[in-house]
Amino acid sequence: MTKQVKHMNKAWQDLQEALGGLHTRIVQSEATQLTLLEQQDPSLPWHPGIRNMLHYLALRNIDLRLLQDALSDAGLSSLGRAESHVLDSVQCTLQILRAALQIPPADFSGTTAITREQGQQALTNNTLALLGSPPHQRSTHIMVTLSGDRVDDFDFFRNLLTAGMNIARINCAHDDPAIWQRLAEQVRTASRDTGQPCRILADLAGHKIRTGPLPEVPGVIHLSPERDRLGRLQTPAQMTVLACHKEMALSPAGVDCLLLMASGSAMPQQGEDLLCHDTRGKERVLVVERIEGQIITLQAMQGCYFTAGNPWQSRRRRHVQGHFVGIPQSALPLHLEVDDQLLLQSQPGPGAPAQKSRPARISCTLPEVVAQLPVGQAVWMDDGKIAAMVMEQTPEGALLRITKTKPGGARLQAGRGLNFPGLALNLPALSAKDLEDLDTIIPLADLIGFSFVENAEHMRGMLEALRQRQGEHLGVIAKIETAGAFHKLPEILLAALGRQPMGIMIARGDLAVEVGPERLAEVQEEILWLAEAAHLPVIWATQVLEQLTKKGVISRPEFTDAAMGVRAECVMLNKGPYAVEAVHTLNDILIRMQAHQHKKFSRFTRPALGRIHGASKSVTKATTPPLNTAAADLPQGQQQPHHHVGNHGDKQYQRWMHGDQGHNQHHKDG
């Protein structure tokens, strides 16, 4: 035996011993954990995802990087893609090593390994049960958040479905039960009309803590005509008013304000000029551009500002006059800069800007949380735009010091999110509003979004609430939005696996605030891997194609982010005026990417190199001979060495490289 062969045998022997020890550790850990789980919950169902997740957690409890490098150097599986079939991957690699060392195969008959095929099938079955059948030409579902503003636009729902929407999301943090019911009806009707299946997710608001009300000030209407770079008028500014002789509390929907006419005043006429002085005292002319019943469209050639009470008068008919009214009041935001103080009030009530002797103050929607904030606790506001730290607890609340804003300061408005990273708030699983909303949405929905789930107790509380309302048939989406939920994700999954259709949503907005933007990429990968180990579908959510959805334009990084979503079973888009266009784009991206990526596995199709910009032949076609080309038929210099694979080897090569079996399968490295 040569020295090189001896060295190789020694390396293989070391690997075999290391893997054998790892295998023993995984099996022992599974037995211990299952015993503990069954003691805690005798009704724990047998589910392949439970055992495989326990295998995965045991595997990840060790730093395996050196072993992985050694396995790769030996041409073996590094276990880096073994999430769906952990123990089987270890066993297969061990058997290969034992065969190479001419050791009899190990007897694994007493273990409960899940094979790669079984793991993939379990994930497929769970995805089918939760999200429905996969769409044509695409394995990843598309979810779209619906807007209550479009509830009466039936074509909008049809267009979303024909563009590729598979799941419609109703956000119960907005609108009201009547709107939710109408949205669900529109989706069901459009689904029947188009023949496109579509499930409905009703997303509970959860314990989302937001800033309280702020002092209200008179509302302002600002008219700003469009001008070119030389200041020349391009498009007049417009406002829509409702002409009336009696004041109303607020303007009806679709109009900016009320054009209150004085007693005895006639109606303005089309083409008439209305003179008025704006809030700055500047005289302005508003032209009556169009009249439809009592609705009048006014045009302004100059910029102007109006509040309730500003007078107006016809230029040529002086008796035609009145006031602008019905402009809603608006809350005055707090201006905050670094090192400013902010009192987070422990009692509900309106906030107030800073005064000479008092800091700015604001309440929150869960006042009982304020007393739980320890000194030094980080507080993030408005999706991480403003950062603060608790300086002290006072009788009035927690005094904060602002530690981060954008240059020049930031404005904090009412209804903005508050996050307390790392703090266990000890809140019940469901708020009173959530429980009330469940009664409304269970008949409407196929899936329930569980917002701000924190632990196994929360998940059990949700399942019990559904059981009491005969909602056991509904799928549950555990939304991972906090650092606490991320750290307790295994126990959250164990509380529901096998009991109800279940999935995971990576809610990257709140999660980024909680764990920090620097850690978000790492955390979302960990969630994807654990979900695959549990054979559960994942929804990739928050700000996917956000610029396209909101503004109709797309930034280059958004393409890459959307493409990463192909590793999940569903990608969620937020609401926006360009939602249909965003669905079209996402559909195209996902169809293209699924040929290249499945979970962590890169799939090698024929490369696009050489075919870009309409090239007639690809690099591979130009340089690689057909499989059945004999060496003698090749031009001089391109003759290939004969490897003696035989007819059987050539058939296997053609089967895997060009056959139907290998082309569209999801492959995973053991």
C-alpha positions in Angstrom: 0.0 0.0 0.0 1.5 3.4 -1.0 2.0 6.2 1.4 -0.6 8.3 -0.4 -3.2 5.5 -0.1 -2.4 5.0 3.6 -2.8 8.8 4.2 -6.2 8.7 2.4 -7.4 5.7 4.4 -6.4 7.5 7.6 -8.3 10.6 6.6 -11.4 8.5 5.7 -11.1 6.6 9.0 -11.0 9.9 10.9 -14.1 11.1 9.0 -15.9 7.8 9.6 -15.2 8.1 13.4 -16.2 11.7 13.5 -19.5 11.1 11.6 -20.2 8.0 13.7 -19.9 10.1 16.9 -22.1 12.8 15.3 -24.7 10.2 14.4 -24.7 8.8 18.0 -25.2 12.3 19.4 -28.1 13.1 17.1 -29.9 9.8 17.9 -29.4 10.2 21.6 -30.5 13.8 21.5 -33.7 12.8 19.6 -34.6 10.2 22.2 -34.0 12.6 25.1 -36.0 15.4 23.6 -38.9 13.2 22.6 -39.1 11.9 26.1 -39.2 15.4 27.5 -41.8 16.6 24.9 -44.1 13.6 25.6 -43.9 14.3 29.3 -44.8 17.9 28.7 -47.5 17.1 26.2 -48.8 13.5 26.1 -51.0 14.4 23.0 -47.9 15.2 20.9 -48.6 13.8 17.5 -46.1 11.8 15.5 -45.0 14.0 12.7 -41.9 13.5 10.5 -41.2 17.2 10.8 -40.9 16.9 14.6 -38.2 14.1 14.4 -36.3 15.7 11.6 -36.3 19.1 13.3 -34.9 17.5 16.5 -32.2 15.9 14.3 -31.5 19.3 12.8 -31.3 21.1 16.2 -28.9 18.5 17.4 -26.8 18.9 14.3 -26.7 22.7 14.7 -25.8 22.5 18.3 -22.2 21.8 17.3 -19.8 23.9 15.3 -19.3 21.6 12.3 -17.3 23.9 10.0 -14.0 21.9 10.2 -15.8 18.6 9.6 -17.7 20.1 6.7 -14.5 21.3 5.0 -12.9 17.8 5.5 -16.0 16.1 4.0 -16.0 18.4 1.0 -12.2 17.8 0.5 -13.0 14.1 0.4 -15.6 14.6 -2.3 -18.5 13.8 0.1 -21.6 15.6 1.2 -20.7 18.5 3.6 -24.2 18.2 5.2 -24.8 21.8 4.2 -28.0 21.0 2.4 -29.3 18.3 4.6 -32.1 20.3 6.3 -35.0 18.2 5.1 -33.3 14.8 5.8 -30.6 15.3 8.4 -30.1 11.8 9.9 -30.5 10.1 6.5 -27.8 12.4 5.1 -25.4 11.5 7.9 -26.1 7.8 7.5 -25.6 7.8 3.7 -22.3 9.6 4.1 -21.2 7.1 6.7 -22.1 4.1 4.5 -20.1 5.6 1.7 -17.1 6.0 4.0 -17.5 2.5 5.3 -17.6 1.1 1.8 -14.5 3.0 0.9 -12.7 1.6 3.9 -14.1 -1.9 3.1 -16.0 -2.0 6.4 -19.4 -3.8 6.5 -22.4 -1.4 6.3 -23.7 -0.1 9.6 -27.1 -1.3 10.8 -29.4 1.8 11.1 -32.6 -0.2 11.3 -33.4 1.1 14.8 -33.3 4.7 13.8 -36.0 7.0 12.4 -34.3 8.7 9.5 -36.3 10.7 7.0 -35.0 10.3 3.4 -34.5 13.2 1.0 -37.5 12.0 -1.0 -39.7 11.7 2.1 -38.6 15.2 3.3 -39.4 16.8 0.0 -42.7 15.0 -0.2 -43.6 16.1 3.3 -42.9 19.8 2.5 -44.9 19.5 -0.8 -47.8 18.0 1.1 -47.7 20.6 3.8 -47.5 23.4 1.2 -50.4 22.0 -0.7 -52.5 21.7 2.5 -51.7 25.3 3.5 -51.3 27.3 0.3 -53.1 25.2 -2.3 -52.0 23.8 -5.6 -48.9 25.4 -7.1 -49.6 27.8 -10.0 -48.9 26.9 -13.6 -45.2 27.1 -14.5 -44.3 28.3 -11.0 -43.7 26.5 -7.8 -43.7 29.6 -5.5 -47.0 31.2 -4.6 -47.6 34.9 -4.8 -49.5 36.7 -2.0 -50.8 40.3 -2.4 -52.1 42.6 0.4 -55.4 44.0 -0.5 -56.4 47.7 -0.1 -59.8 48.7 1.2 -59.6 51.7 -1.1 -60.0 49.3 -4.1 -62.9 47.3 -2.7 -65.4 48.4 -5.4 -62.9 48.0 -8.3 -63.7 44.5 -9.5 -61.4 44.7 -12.4 -58.5 45.2 -10.0 -59.2 41.8 -8.4 -59.5 40.2 -11.8 -56.2 41.7 -13.0 -54.4 40.6 -9.8 -55.5 37.0 -10.4 -54.7 36.9 -14.1 -51.3 38.5 -13.4 -50.5 35.6 -11.0 -51.8 36.2 -7.5 -52.5 33.0 -5.6 -53.3 34.2 -2.1 -55.1 37.5 -1.1 -54.1 39.0 2.2 -56.6 41.0 4.3 -54.9 43.1 7.0 -57.1 43.3 10.0 -55.1 46.1 11.4 -56.8 48.3 8.8 -60.3 49.0 7.6 -63.3 47.3 9.3 -65.3 44.0 9.2 -67.6 45.3 6.5 -64.7 46.1 4.2 -63.0 42.7 5.0 -66.2 40.9 4.0 -66.5 42.9 0.8 -62.8 42.2 -0.1 -63.3 38.5 0.5 -66.5 38.5 -1.7 -64.6 40.3 -4.5 -61.8 37.8 -4.4 -64.1 34.8 -4.4 -66.1 36.2 -7.3 -63.0 37.1 -9.4 -61.6 33.7 -8.7 -64.7 32.0 -10.1 -64.8 34.3 -13.1 -61.2 33.8 -14.0 -60.9 30.2 -13.1 -57.8 31.0 -11.0 -57.8 29.4 -7.5 -57.0 31.9 -4.7 -56.9 31.5 -1.0 -57.5 34.2 1.5 -55.3 35.1 4.5 -56.8 37.2 7.2 -53.9 38.7 9.2 -54.8 39.6 12.8 -53.5 42.9 14.1 -51.9 41.4 17.2 -50.2 43.3 20.0 -48.8 45.9 17.6 -47.7 48.8 19.9 -48.1 52.2 18.3 -47.7 55.8 19.3 -50.9 57.5 20.7 -52.7 60.6 19.5 -51.1 64.0 19.1 -52.7 67.5 19.3 -54.7 68.3 16.2 -54.3 71.6 14.3 -56.4 73.0 11.4 -56.0 71.0 8.2 -54.4 72.7 5.2 -55.0 72.2 1.5 -51.9 73.0 -0.5 -52.3 73.6 -4.2 -49.1 73.4 -6.2 -49.2 73.8 -10.0 -46.7 71.8 -12.1 -44.0 73.9 -13.7 -41.0 73.2 -15.9 -37.4 73.9 -15.0 -37.8 77.5 -16.1 -40.8 78.0 -13.9 -43.3 78.1 -16.7 -46.8 76.7 -16.0 -47.3 73.2 -17.3 -50.4 71.9 -15.5 -52.7 73.9 -13.2 -53.3 72.5 -9.7 -56.8 71.2 -9.0 -59.1 70.8 -6.1 -62.6 69.2 -5.9 -65.2 70.9 -3.7 -68.9 70.2 -2.8 -71.0 73.4 -3.1 -73.5 73.6 -0.3 -75.5 76.1 1.8 -75.2 74.1 5.0 -72.0 73.2 6.7 -71.1 69.6 7.4 -68.7 68.2 10.0 -66.4 66.7 7.3 -66.2 66.6 3.5 -67.7 63.6 1.8 -65.4 61.0 0.3 -63.8 62.1 -3.0 -63.8 65.8 -2.4 -61.1 68.0 -0.8 -63.4 70.3 1.1 -66.8 72.1 1.2 -67.5 75.3 -0.8 -69.9 76.9 1.7 -72.1 79.5 0.0 -73.4 82.5 2.0 -77.2 82.8 2.6 -78.8 83.9 -0.7 -75.6 83.3 -2.7 -76.0 81.7 -6.2 -74.1 78.7 -7.4 -70.7 79.5 -9.2 -70.8 79.0 -12.9 -68.4 77.2 -15.2 -65.5 79.4 -16.3 -66.1 81.9 -13.4 -63.1 83.3 -11.4 -63.3 83.0 -7.6 -61.1 85.5 -5.7 -59.7 84.5 -2.3 -56.9 85.2 0.1 -54.9 82.2 1.3 -53.4 81.6 4.7 -50.5 83.9 3.9 -52.8 86.8 2.9 -51.9 86.4 -0.8 -54.7 87.0 -3.3 -55.3 84.0 -5.5 -57.7 83.2 -8.4 -59.5 79.8 -8.6 -61.2 79.1 -11.9 -64.3 76.9 -12.1 -63.1 74.3 -14.5 -66.0 71.8 -14.3 -69.4 71.4 -12.6 -71.1 68.0 -12.1 -74.2 68.6 -10.0 -72.9 70.0 -6.7 -69.4 68.8 -7.3 -67.1 71.6 -8.6 -63.5 71.2 -9.9 -61.4 74.4 -9.3 -58.1 75.2 -11.0 -55.2 77.3 -9.6 -52.4 78.8 -11.7 -50.4 79.8 -8.6 -49.5 78.0 -5.4 -51.8 78.6 -2.5 -52.7 77.3 1.0 -56.2 77.1 2.4 -57.6 76.2 5.8 -61.2 76.1 7.0 -62.7 79.6 7.1 -60.8 81.1 4.2 -63.3 83.4 2.3 -63.9 83.4 -1.4 -65.9 85.6 -3.8 -66.8 85.7 -7.5 -64.9 88.3 -9.5 -67.9 89.5 -11.5 -70.8 88.6 -9.3 -69.9 90.0 -5.9 -73.0 88.5 -4.2 -71.7 85.0 -5.0 -69.5 84.4 -2.0 -68.8 82.1 1.0 -66.1 80.2 2.8 -64.0 77.0 2.5 -65.0 74.6 5.3 -64.9 70.9 6.0 -61.1 70.6 5.8 -60.2 67.8 8.3 -57.8 68.6 11.1 -54.4 67.0 11.1 -52.2 65.8 14.0 -49.1 67.9 14.6 -46.0 65.6 14.5 -43.3 65.9 17.1 -39.9 67.1 15.8 -37.1 65.1 17.5 -33.4 65.4 17.2 -30.5 63.4 18.8 -30.2 64.0 22.5 -33.7 65.4 22.8 -35.9 64.0 25.6 -39.2 62.3 25.0 -41.6 61.2 27.7 -43.4 57.9 26.9 -46.6 58.4 28.9 -47.9 55.6 31.2 -51.5 56.9 30.8 -53.5 57.3 27.6 -54.1 60.7 26.2 -52.8 63.2 23.6 -49.1 64.0 23.4 -47.5 67.4 23.2 -44.5 69.1 21.7 -41.6 70.1 23.9 -41.8 73.3 26.0 -39.2 75.2 27.9 -39.6 73.3 31.1 -41.1 70.0 29.8 -39.9 67.5 27.2 -42.0 66.4 24.3 -44.5 63.6 25.3 -46.5 60.9 23.6 -48.6 58.0 24.8 -48.8 54.4 23.3 -51.6 52.0 22.5 -50.6 49.6 25.3 -49.9 51.9 28.3 -49.3 49.0 30.7 -46.1 48.2 28.8 -44.4 51.5 29.8 -43.9 50.5 33.4 -42.0 47.3 32.2 -39.3 49.3 30.5 -36.0 49.0 32.4 -33.4 51.8 32.4 -31.1 51.3 29.4 -33.8 49.6 27.3 -33.6 50.4 23.6 -36.8 51.8 22.0 -37.2 52.0 18.2 -40.0 54.1 16.7 -41.5 54.4 13.2 -40.0 51.2 11.7 -36.5 52.0 13.1 -36.4 55.6 11.8 -36.0 56.9 15.4 -34.0 55.3 18.1 -34.1 56.1 21.8 -33.0 54.7 25.2 -34.8 54.7 28.6 -33.1 57.1 30.9 -35.4 56.7 34.0 -38.9 55.8 35.1 -41.0 58.7 36.4 -44.5 58.9 37.9 -45.7 60.1 34.5 -43.9 57.4 32.4 -40.6 56.4 30.9 -38.2 59.3 30.1 -36.3 58.5 26.8 -33.3 60.1 25.2 -33.2 60.2 21.4 -30.1 58.4 20.2 -30.6 58.3 16.4 -32.5 60.1 13.7 -31.8 61.2 10.2 -29.7 64.3 9.8 -31.7 67.4 10.8 -34.1 65.4 13.0 -37.2 63.3 12.3 -40.9 63.8 12.7 -42.8 61.3 15.0 -46.5 61.0 14.1 -49.4 59.3 15.8 -50.0 55.6 14.9 -46.3 54.8 14.4 -44.9 51.5 15.5 -42.9 51.1 18.8 -40.4 48.2 19.3 -38.6 47.2 22.4 -35.9 44.7 21.2 -35.2 41.8 23.5 -37.9 42.7 26.1 -40.4 40.0 27.1 -43.7 41.9 27.4 -45.7 39.1 29.0 -48.8 39.8 26.9 -51.6 37.3 26.2 -51.6 35.4 22.9 -54.4 37.4 21.4 -55.7 40.8 22.2 -59.4 41.6 22.8 -59.6 42.9 19.3 -58.0 39.8 17.8 -60.6 37.6 19.6 -63.4 39.8 18.3 -62.0 39.8 14.8 -61.7 36.0 14.7 -65.5 35.8 14.9 -65.7 37.8 11.8 -62.9 36.4 9.7 -63.2 32.6 10.3 -66.1 32.3 7.8 -64.2 34.4 5.3 -60.7 33.1 5.3 -58.6 30.0 4.5 -55.6 31.1 6.5 -55.1 33.1 9.8 -52.0 35.2 10.2 -50.8 35.1 13.8 -49.1 38.4 14.5 -46.4 38.8 17.2 -46.5 35.2 18.3 -43.7 34.9 21.0 -43.7 31.3 22.3 -45.4 27.9 22.5 -48.0 29.1 25.0 -49.1 31.8 22.5 -49.4 29.2 19.7 -51.5 26.9 22.0 -53.7 29.9 22.8 -54.3 30.5 19.1 -55.1 26.9 18.4 -57.6 26.9 21.3 -59.2 30.1 20.2 -59.7 28.5 16.7 -61.1 25.3 18.3 -63.6 27.2 20.3 -64.9 28.8 17.1 -64.8 25.6 14.9 -61.8 26.9 13.0 -59.5 23.9 13.2 -59.6 23.5 9.4 -57.9 26.9 8.9 -54.2 27.1 8.3 -52.1 29.1 10.7 -49.2 31.4 9.7 -46.8 32.1 12.5 -45.4 35.6 11.8 -41.9 35.9 13.1 -41.6 39.6 14.0 -39.5 39.8 17.1 -36.2 38.6 18.4 -38.0 36.6 21.1 -40.1 34.7 18.5 -36.9 33.9 16.5 -35.1 32.5 19.5 -38.2 30.4 20.5 -39.1 29.3 17.0 -38.5 25.6 17.6 -41.0 25.5 20.5 -43.5 27.6 18.5 -43.4 25.0 15.7 -43.6 22.0 18.1 -46.8 23.4 19.6 -48.6 23.2 16.2 -46.9 20.6 14.1 -49.3 17.8 13.2 -52.2 19.5 14.7 -53.2 22.1 12.1 -51.9 23.2 8.7 -49.1 25.6 9.4 -46.5 27.9 7.8 -44.1 30.6 8.8 -43.9 34.2 7.6 -40.6 36.0 7.8 -42.0 39.5 8.6 -38.8 41.4 7.8 -40.1 44.9 8.7 -40.5 44.5 12.5 -37.9 41.7 12.6 -35.2 44.1 11.1 -36.0 46.6 13.8 -35.8 43.9 16.5 -32.6 42.2 15.6 -31.0 45.1 13.8 -30.6 45.5 10.0 -27.1 44.1 10.1 -28.4 40.7 11.4 -31.5 40.5 9.3 -29.9 38.6 6.5 -28.5 36.0 8.9 -31.7 35.6 10.8 -33.9 35.2 7.8 -31.6 32.4 6.5 -31.8 30.6 9.9 -35.6 30.8 9.7 -35.6 29.3 6.2 -33.4 26.5 7.2 -35.3 25.6 10.4 -38.6 25.7 8.5 -37.2 23.3 5.9 -36.1 20.9 8.6 -39.7 21.0 10.0 -41.0 20.5 6.4 -43.1 23.7 6.7 -43.7 26.3 4.0 -42.3 29.8 4.3 -43.7 33.2 3.3 -41.0 35.7 2.3 -42.6 39.0 3.3 -42.2 42.8 3.7 -41.0 45.3 1.1 -40.6 42.9 -1.8 -40.6 45.1 -5.0 -41.8 48.0 -2.7 -40.7 50.8 -5.1 -42.5 49.1 -8.0 -45.6 48.5 -6.0 -45.8 52.0 -4.5 -44.3 54.2 -7.3 -44.3 52.2 -10.5 -40.5 52.1 -10.8 -38.1 49.4 -9.6 -34.7 49.7 -8.1 -32.0 47.3 -9.1 -31.5 45.8 -5.6 -35.2 44.9 -5.6 -34.7 42.4 -8.4 -32.2 40.5 -6.4 -34.3 40.6 -3.2 -37.3 39.3 -5.1 -35.2 36.6 -6.8 -34.1 35.4 -3.3 -37.8 34.7 -2.6 -37.8 31.7 -4.8 -36.3 29.7 -1.9 -39.5 30.2 0.0 -42.9 28.6 -0.9 -44.6 32.0 -1.1 -43.6 35.7 -1.6 -45.8 38.5 -0.3 -46.3 41.9 -1.9 -47.6 44.9 0.0 -50.5 47.0 -1.3 -50.0 49.8 -3.7 -51.3 51.5 -6.8 -49.0 49.4 -9.0 -49.7 46.1 -7.4 -50.8 44.4 -10.7 -47.6 45.5 -12.4 -45.6 44.2 -9.4 -47.3 40.8 -9.6 -46.5 40.5 -13.3 -42.8 41.3 -12.6 -42.6 39.0 -9.6 -44.2 36.1 -11.6 -41.6 36.5 -14.3 -38.7 36.6 -11.8 -39.9 33.5 -9.9 -40.4 31.5 -13.1 -36.9 32.3 -14.3 -35.2 31.7 -11.0 -36.8 28.3 -10.1 -34.8 26.8 -12.9 -31.6 27.9 -11.1 -32.4 27.7 -7.4 -34.4 25.4 -5.1 -33.9 26.1 -1.4 -30.1 26.2 -0.8 -29.5 24.1 -3.9 -28.1 25.8 -7.0 -29.3 24.0 -10.1 -27.1 24.0 -13.2 -29.1 24.6 -16.3 -27.5 25.3 -19.6 -25.9 28.7 -19.1 -27.2 31.9 -20.7 -23.6 33.0 -21.4 -23.2 33.7 -25.1 -27.0 33.9 -25.6 -27.3 37.4 -24.1 -28.4 40.2 -26.4 -29.8 37.8 -29.0 -26.5 35.9 -29.8 -27.4 33.1 -32.2 -25.4 30.4 -30.5 -24.5 29.8 -26.8 -21.0 29.3 -25.7 -21.9 25.7 -24.7 -23.5 24.9 -28.1 -20.5 26.3 -29.9 -17.8 24.5 -27.9 -19.4 21.3 -26.6 -19.9 18.4 -29.1 -23.2 16.4 -29.1 -23.3 13.4 -26.8 -23.3 10.9 -29.7 -20.4 12.5 -31.6 -17.6 10.0 -32.1 -14.0 11.1 -31.3 -13.0 10.3 -34.9 -15.6 12.8 -36.2 -14.2 15.7 -34.2 -11.9 18.3 -35.8 -8.2 17.9 -35.1 -7.4 19.1 -31.6 -10.9 18.4 -30.2 -10.7 14.6 -30.0 -11.6 13.6 -26.5 -10.0 10.8 -24.4 -12.0 7.6 -24.0 -13.0 7.0 -20.4 -14.4 3.4 -20.8 -17.7 4.2 -19.2 -19.4 1.7 -21.4 -22.9 1.8 -22.8 -24.5 1.7 -19.3 -22.5 4.8 -18.2 -23.3 6.7 -21.4 -27.0 6.0 -20.9 -26.9 7.2 -17.3 -25.1 10.3 -18.4 -27.7 11.1 -21.0 -30.5 10.3 -18.5 -29.3 12.8 -15.9 -28.0 15.5 -18.3 -30.8 15.5 -20.8 -33.5 13.1 -19.7 -37.0 14.0 -18.5 -36.2 12.7 -15.0 -33.5 15.1 -14.2 -34.7 18.3 -15.9 -37.4 19.6 -13.6 -36.7 17.7 -10.3 -35.9 19.5 -7.1 -32.4 18.2 -6.2 -30.9 18.5 -2.8 -27.4 17.6 -1.7 -27.4 14.9 1.0 
